[in-house]
């Protein structure tokens, strides 16, 4: 046991630890950017500006509609204005193949493929058998898509009257020339909505 302790002491004494810290600063060298080859220098990536397919399609449709309507909507002869709730639609019809464009977009895309709203737009044409004889161009604003679709229906019917007065009887029979005057009823003081009252409390 004493032999083992003495050998351990000898081995520890042979080790030397230096606590001295060098006062000499360490010099770090960096290579200058200008001395690097051109191929290794960092260059900011160019900004890639590319329009999506939907934006390009909308731009093309806008050019097409404007080419079909020289002078704009106001300069056309077969034009009708429809209203429903707070929606207003200016409608122009021209001889064509039955295409419908709303605010420079295809009607099916604009109306989100809703079959009822698309039916509203085409009912006047179908009533007279013109579903594949006229193209419809629409500028609509205000309200929601449902109100705009019904406003377009009235606008198409009124535009068809300018094609021939003989269209008045069948359109009137289907109720397509009557402006639906129903709008949202105003809220009343003391009520939650137009007619809904707070719950009655006896005490």
ABEGO torsion letter per residue (X at the ends): XAAAAAAAAAAAAABBBBABBBABBBBBBBBBAAABBAAABBBBBBBBBBBBAAAAAAAAAAAAAAAABBGEAAABABBBBBBBEABBBBBBBBBBAGBBBBGGBBAAAAAGGBAAAAAAAAAAAAAAGAAAABBBBBBBBEEBAAAAAAAAAAAAAAAAAAABAAAAAAAAAAGAABBBABBBBBBBBGBABAABBBBBBAX
